[in-house]
Amino acid sequence: MERQIPEQYLNLHEEDETVPLYIGPCFADEDYLYEVKTKHFHNWYVYEISSNWGIEIVEPFDSEIALESKEKLRYLFTFMNDFLDEGESFELYTCWIGEESDPQVKNMT
């Protein structure tokens, strides 16, 4: 992102288990986060986003995991839409721990 997320929005699932995402330190250590910051992003404010299992949209797309993951992404996009000002944007890079140095395969606007 182009700016910091205020502290009040971070680590919300610790207080409210109905929030489907966790924004803040979770699985990745500082080395992994630095790798992602320098290799995959244009902006310096980078946050780890996770959930109980993760966000995994794979075939079959109507599986329980895929449907739950789509809801998590909808939550994230709604949150970012409400948080960002007109003209601001955010980048999203997905990977499993240990895959931070892998090249990006696809991108989407």
Salt bridges, closest charged atoms under 4 A:
GLU71 OE2 - ARG74 NH1 2.64
ASP85 OD2 - ARG3 NH2 3.81
GLU88 OE2 - ARG3 NE 2.83
GLU91 OE2 - HIS42 ND1 2.73
